[in-house]
């Protein structure tokens, strides 16, 4: 073989080897693909043709007792700007687009322009202003026809009534996380579980016939039904909004409850917030259940009930008002000097600290007093189904200072919550049962309609006090409204029973904050068949004189109570007046002349007369009416003792113009009477002296009328100083 042939043969062998090597390589590759990596390619193919989609669960809806929506899931829209040049439509003029979007998204033009001029981004969300917009805002932007502005639809929590019961309901933030209120505490019920669906598609994206492989339906969140009545809650919110605009208090709390069940019909705290725009929230505290404070005179209801139950209260019994010494200090009434010797019923009506100190401190053993504090639920959680409830603070009965114990009888030196006071007064209104308050009526499964939670009234103590005691307390509390410190809370046609309170605010460094008070009132109506217990507290309203703070409370209470009773179809009671002959026995007035002033006063008071003494002598020289005149029980008589150079001014509250003129003539004092009806205020306080020839100005008003600043001032004066004067430090 020639040299040339050998070269060709070697080349052929080399080429054959190359082809053989390639053949075996291809065979090996097929082997790897079909055997070794078969599962990998099978999975990749599955990914190419199989799809899985999430089936979103719907968060539960919150309703009021009548099925009105308070919180629900709604669609929201996030604005997106398309920036890529490869996109079919994109933002062409970022600056002009930013200028048009700025007022709708509440974002600066500069911030929007910066977002829409980012390099290398296909699209960008216009946060924060364009995040989770409502439908109305989205539609306004669509009308602008801005190139490159698109929207992503996603679920959002929506609160249709804005700041309506916001502290009770709470809210979800834009990330879908519950922050407070029932949204947080009931999240395990409200939150659902997402489902999914698996299916197959071809390479064009079409679902293949019989391509459904697997499906798991979502489990939607449970629906919550509250005991709150939307109408009553609306009355509360409107009254608080009006009071806030007019008086700008530091805070306010209102609770309305059904005393027979413990259901909360309305609850609101201020400052409030709109959960749809939670970024502006200033107060995360639900004052109704979380804040504690000294109750002041509203707590006297508890001392009164305990005293009646223990048989140590006699409304006709008299005591000396003004001040009372106790071990460690002195208890004073809010009116320095008091009202003289008055009955315990009058003491309740006038909110006398001395009266309640006698009843709860002098006559009631300490362990008995503490027994009733505990039985009415103070110092313990009520158990209401709301988060962050406080149990308040009651000092231990062991080694409590005597003055502190005396102060507790009229509501100072202990801390309570608003919901505790409502639960306690519920027991008075319903005949003696302490009920657990609750605000969740039921929790329902939306798919079946079955209740997974169904709350019913729960009795904590069957009889805190007897039914008779409850009725007696209610009757007395009605007189507080008709004749006592609560006259501003009178509602024409409805029997309102209740008690006012004015509590000092403790200072951080001890003592009390000067000039700032929590004004409150708790009451129920109608007295004989209560439908609503209503508590109103207002902290430091901006009024010309802090003693006028009760005006704000009265306006809120009367508005909410009257509207609510009418909504509940409780008709006002109009009493029919029958004209008939009324026979009243009159008696002859004894001759008190030549008797000592003290003996004459005692003898006249024993017969039921109200005695007014004038003159500086020790013996009665003249009387009016004269001896043997026909007079009636409870009539006012005047005893004159010697020369009248000056006179001690009596408490003229409730006097008629005729009685004022009689006294002024005998005292030789110039009378200036303004108005009509009964004496409402006097320019010289009772107990002070006026010289003969001096002047006194009195204002008369009808017994009941719409709340005015002057009428409210009387209520403020009758409550303001009750806690101020109860310790040695405040005697000055």
Secondary structure in CASP SS format (residue, H / E / C, confidence):
PFRMAT SS
TARGET T0000
AUTHOR 0000-0000-0000
METHOD secondary structure of the structure
MODEL  1
X C 1.00
X C 1.00
X H 1.00
X H 1.00
X H 1.00
X H 1.00
X H 1.00
X H 1.00
X H 1.00
X H 1.00
X H 1.00
X H 1.00
X H 1.00
X H 1.00
X H 1.00
X H 1.00
X H 1.00
X H 1.00
X H 1.00
X H 1.00
X H 1.00
X H 1.00
X H 1.00
X H 1.00
X H 1.00
X H 1.00
X H 1.00
X H 1.00
X H 1.00
X H 1.00
X H 1.00
X H 1.00
X H 1.00
X H 1.00
X H 1.00
X H 1.00
X C 1.00
X H 1.00
X H 1.00
X H 1.00
X H 1.00
X H 1.00
X H 1.00
X H 1.00
X H 1.00
X H 1.00
X H 1.00
X H 1.00
X H 1.00
X E 1.00
X E 1.00
X E 1.00
X E 1.00
X E 1.00
X E 1.00
X C 1.00
X C 1.00
X C 1.00
X C 1.00
X C 1.00
X C 1.00
X E 1.00
X E 1.00
X C 1.00
X C 1.00
X C 1.00
X C 1.00
X C 1.00
X E 1.00
X E 1.00
X E 1.00
X E 1.00
X E 1.00
X E 1.00
X E 1.00
X E 1.00
X E 1.00
X E 1.00
X E 1.00
X E 1.00
X E 1.00
X E 1.00
X C 1.00
X C 1.00
X C 1.00
X C 1.00
X C 1.00
X C 1.00
X C 1.00
X C 1.00
X C 1.00
X C 1.00
X C 1.00
X H 1.00
X H 1.00
X H 1.00
X H 1.00
X H 1.00
X H 1.00
X H 1.00
X H 1.00
X H 1.00
X H 1.00
X H 1.00
X H 1.00
X C 1.00
X C 1.00
X C 1.00
X H 1.00
X H 1.00
X H 1.00
X H 1.00
X H 1.00
X H 1.00
X H 1.00
X C 1.00
X C 1.00
X C 1.00
X C 1.00
X C 1.00
X C 1.00
X C 1.00
X E 1.00
X E 1.00
X E 1.00
X C 1.00
X C 1.00
X C 1.00
X C 1.00
X C 1.00
X C 1.00
X C 1.00
X E 1.00
X C 1.00
X H 1.00
X H 1.00
X H 1.00
X H 1.00
X H 1.00
X H 1.00
X H 1.00
X H 1.00
X H 1.00
X C 1.00
X C 1.00
X C 1.00
X C 1.00
X C 1.00
X E 1.00
X E 1.00
X E 1.00
X E 1.00
X E 1.00
X E 1.00
X E 1.00
X E 1.00
X E 1.00
X E 1.00
X C 1.00
X C 1.00
X C 1.00
X C 1.00
X C 1.00
X C 1.00
X C 1.00
X H 1.00
X H 1.00
X H 1.00
X H 1.00
X C 1.00
X E 1.00
X E 1.00
X C 1.00
X C 1.00
X C 1.00
X C 1.00
X C 1.00
X E 1.00
X E 1.00
X E 1.00
X H 1.00
X H 1.00
X H 1.00
X H 1.00
X H 1.00
X C 1.00
X H 1.00
X H 1.00
X H 1.00
X H 1.00
X C 1.00
X C 1.00
X E 1.00
X C 1.00
X E 1.00
X E 1.00
X E 1.00
X E 1.00
X E 1.00
X E 1.00
X E 1.00
X C 1.00
X C 1.00
X C 1.00
X C 1.00
X C 1.00
X E 1.00
X E 1.00
X E 1.00
X E 1.00
X E 1.00
X E 1.00
X E 1.00
X E 1.00
X E 1.00
X E 1.00
X C 1.00
X C 1.00
X E 1.00
X C 1.00
X C 1.00
X C 1.00
X E 1.00
X E 1.00
X E 1.00
X E 1.00
X C 1.00
X C 1.00
X C 1.00
X H 1.00
X H 1.00
X H 1.00
X H 1.00
X H 1.00
X H 1.00
X H 1.00
X H 1.00
X H 1.00
X H 1.00
X H 1.00
X H 1.00
X H 1.00
X H 1.00
X H 1.00
X H 1.00
X H 1.00
X H 1.00
X C 1.00
X C 1.00
X C 1.00
X E 1.00
X E 1.00
X E 1.00
X E 1.00
X E 1.00
X E 1.00
X E 1.00
X C 1.00
X C 1.00
X C 1.00
X C 1.00
X C 1.00
X E 1.00
X E 1.00
X E 1.00
X E 1.00
X E 1.00
X E 1.00
X E 1.00
X E 1.00
X C 1.00
X C 1.00
X C 1.00
X C 1.00
X H 1.00
X H 1.00
X H 1.00
X H 1.00
X H 1.00
X H 1.00
X C 1.00
X C 1.00
X C 1.00
X C 1.00
X C 1.00
X C 1.00
X H 1.00
X H 1.00
X H 1.00
X H 1.00
X C 1.00
X C 1.00
X E 1.00
X C 1.00
X C 1.00
X H 1.00
X H 1.00
X H 1.00
X H 1.00
X H 1.00
X H 1.00
X H 1.00
X H 1.00
X H 1.00
X H 1.00
X H 1.00
X H 1.00
X H 1.00
X H 1.00
X C 1.00
X C 1.00
X C 1.00
X C 1.00
X C 1.00
X C 1.00
X C 1.00
X C 1.00
X E 1.00
X E 1.00
X E 1.00
X C 1.00
X C 1.00
X E 1.00
X E 1.00
X E 1.00
X E 1.00
X C 1.00
X C 1.00
X E 1.00
X E 1.00
X E 1.00
X E 1.00
X C 1.00
X C 1.00
X C 1.00
X C 1.00
X C 1.00
X C 1.00
X C 1.00
X C 1.00
X E 1.00
X E 1.00
X E 1.00
X H 1.00
X H 1.00
X H 1.00
X H 1.00
X H 1.00
X H 1.00
X C 1.00
X C 1.00
X C 1.00
X H 1.00
X H 1.00
X H 1.00
X H 1.00
X H 1.00
X H 1.00
X H 1.00
X H 1.00
X H 1.00
X H 1.00
X C 1.00
X C 1.00
X C 1.00
X H 1.00
X H 1.00
X H 1.00
X H 1.00
X H 1.00
X H 1.00
X H 1.00
X H 1.00
X H 1.00
X H 1.00
X C 1.00
X C 1.00
X C 1.00
X C 1.00
X C 1.00
X C 1.00
X C 1.00
X C 1.00
X C 1.00
X C 1.00
X C 1.00
X C 1.00
X C 1.00
X C 1.00
X C 1.00
X C 1.00
X C 1.00
X E 1.00
X C 1.00
X C 1.00
X C 1.00
X C 1.00
X C 1.00
X C 1.00
X C 1.00
X C 1.00
X H 1.00
X H 1.00
X H 1.00
X H 1.00
X H 1.00
X H 1.00
X H 1.00
X C 1.00
X C 1.00
X C 1.00
X C 1.00
X C 1.00
X C 1.00
X E 1.00
X E 1.00
X C 1.00
X H 1.00
X H 1.00
X H 1.00
X H 1.00
X H 1.00
X H 1.00
X H 1.00
X H 1.00
X H 1.00
X H 1.00
X H 1.00
X H 1.00
X C 1.00
X C 1.00
X C 1.00
X C 1.00
X E 1.00
X E 1.00
X C 1.00
X C 1.00
X E 1.00
X C 1.00
X E 1.00
X E 1.00
X E 1.00
X E 1.00
X E 1.00
X C 1.00
X C 1.00
X C 1.00
X C 1.00
X C 1.00
X C 1.00
X E 1.00
X E 1.00
X E 1.00
X E 1.00
X C 1.00
X C 1.00
X C 1.00
X C 1.00
X E 1.00
X E 1.00
X E 1.00
X C 1.00
X C 1.00
X C 1.00
X C 1.00
X C 1.00
X H 1.00
X H 1.00
X H 1.00
X H 1.00
X H 1.00
X H 1.00
X H 1.00
X H 1.00
X H 1.00
X H 1.00
X H 1.00
X H 1.00
X H 1.00
X H 1.00
X H 1.00
X H 1.00
X H 1.00
X C 1.00
X C 1.00
X C 1.00
X H 1.00
X H 1.00
X H 1.00
X C 1.00
X E 1.00
X C 1.00
X C 1.00
X E 1.00
X C 1.00
X E 1.00
X E 1.00
X E 1.00
X E 1.00
X E 1.00
X E 1.00
X E 1.00
X E 1.00
X E 1.00
X E 1.00
X E 1.00
X C 1.00
X C 1.00
X C 1.00
X C 1.00
X C 1.00
X E 1.00
X E 1.00
X E 1.00
X E 1.00
X E 1.00
X E 1.00
X E 1.00
X E 1.00
X E 1.00
X E 1.00
X E 1.00
X E 1.00
X E 1.00
X E 1.00
X C 1.00
X H 1.00
X H 1.00
X H 1.00
X C 1.00
X C 1.00
X E 1.00
X E 1.00
X E 1.00
X E 1.00
X E 1.00
X E 1.00
X E 1.00
X E 1.00
X C 1.00
X C 1.00
X C 1.00
X C 1.00
X C 1.00
X C 1.00
X H 1.00
X H 1.00
X H 1.00
X H 1.00
X H 1.00
X H 1.00
X H 1.00
X H 1.00
X H 1.00
X H 1.00
X H 1.00
X H 1.00
X H 1.00
X H 1.00
X H 1.00
X H 1.00
X H 1.00
X H 1.00
X H 1.00
X H 1.00
X H 1.00
X H 1.00
X C 1.00
X C 1.00
X C 1.00
X C 1.00
X C 1.00
X C 1.00
X C 1.00
X C 1.00
X C 1.00
X C 1.00
X C 1.00
X C 1.00
X C 1.00
X C 1.00
X C 1.00
X C 1.00
X C 1.00
X C 1.00
X C 1.00
X E 1.00
X E 1.00
X C 1.00
X C 1.00
X C 1.00
X C 1.00
X C 1.00
X C 1.00
X C 1.00
X E 1.00
X H 1.00
X H 1.00
X H 1.00
X H 1.00
X H 1.00
X H 1.00
X H 1.00
X H 1.00
X H 1.00
X H 1.00
X C 1.00
X C 1.00
X C 1.00
X E 1.00
X E 1.00
X E 1.00
X E 1.00
X E 1.00
X C 1.00
X C 1.00
X C 1.00
X C 1.00
X E 1.00
X C 1.00
X C 1.00
X E 1.00
X E 1.00
X E 1.00
X C 1.00
X C 1.00
X C 1.00
X C 1.00
X C 1.00
X E 1.00
X E 1.00
X C 1.00
X C 1.00
X C 1.00
X C 1.00
X E 1.00
X E 1.00
X E 1.00
X E 1.00
X E 1.00
X C 1.00
X C 1.00
X C 1.00
X C 1.00
X C 1.00
X E 1.00
X E 1.00
X E 1.00
X C 1.00
X C 1.00
X C 1.00
X C 1.00
X C 1.00
X C 1.00
X C 1.00
X C 1.00
X H 1.00
X H 1.00
X H 1.00
X H 1.00
X H 1.00
X H 1.00
X H 1.00
X H 1.00
X H 1.00
X H 1.00
X H 1.00
X C 1.00
X C 1.00
X E 1.00
X E 1.00
X E 1.00
X E 1.00
X E 1.00
X E 1.00
X C 1.00
X C 1.00
X E 1.00
X E 1.00
X E 1.00
X E 1.00
X E 1.00
X C 1.00
X C 1.00
X C 1.00
X C 1.00
X C 1.00
X C 1.00
X E 1.00
X E 1.00
X E 1.00
X C 1.00
X C 1.00
X C 1.00
X E 1.00
X E 1.00
X E 1.00
X E 1.00
X E 1.00
X E 1.00
X E 1.00
X C 1.00
X C 1.00
X C 1.00
X C 1.00
X C 1.00
X C 1.00
X C 1.00
X H 1.00
X H 1.00
X H 1.00
X H 1.00
X H 1.00
X H 1.00
X H 1.00
X H 1.00
X H 1.00
X H 1.00
X H 1.00
X H 1.00
X C 1.00
X C 1.00
X C 1.00
X H 1.00
X H 1.00
X H 1.00
X C 1.00
X H 1.00
X H 1.00
X H 1.00
X C 1.00
X C 1.00
END
